[in-house]
């Protein structure tokens, strides 16, 4: 299943590394990443697309715990199309 997360986080050098590390540890595969600096330059808007078979709340609950993450919302989920 594919999921899109919209994240607002502190603009620190290691923020993307932390997000990707948690994503990998929780068993999700990265399918897309887009970062845009916010007007205040203290934060960054991140669009994280992931794919995985586990419930998405396992990932979102861990990302919420990161001190760099200011806001997180699940923007969308799509069922993965399986082809044989």
C-alpha positions, -999 to +999 in steps of 0.1 A: +000+000+000+013+035-009+010+064+016+018+101+013+028+120+045+031+158+047+056+167+073+066+201+087+100+198+105+128+219+118+153+228+092+183+210+107+211+192+089+200+157+101+163+159+098+160+139+066+184+113+078+162+108+110+130+105+090+145+080+065+160+060+093+127+056+111+110+048+078+135+020+071+134+006+107+096+003+105+098-017+073+086+008+047+102+015+014+107+051+002+090+058-031+093+096-032+107+125-013+102+163-018+115+190+004+106+227+003+121+253+026+094+274+044+093+312+043+106+315+079+137+293+070+135+277+104+113+248+091+110+227+060+079+211+043+086+175+034+064+153+013+073+117+020+059+088-001+063+053+013+052+018+004+046-011+028+023-038+039+021-028+076-005-004+091+006+032+085+000+041+121+031+021+131+052+046+111+033+078+119+034+072+156+072+069+155+076+099+133+055+120+157+081+112+185+110+128+166+118+162+182+124+178+148+088+170+136+064+199+142+034+186+122+025+154+104-005+145+084-014+115+063-023+131+029-034+099+011-032+062+008-035+041-023-039+004-027-010-012-044-019-029-076-004-064-077+004-079-110+011-116-115 
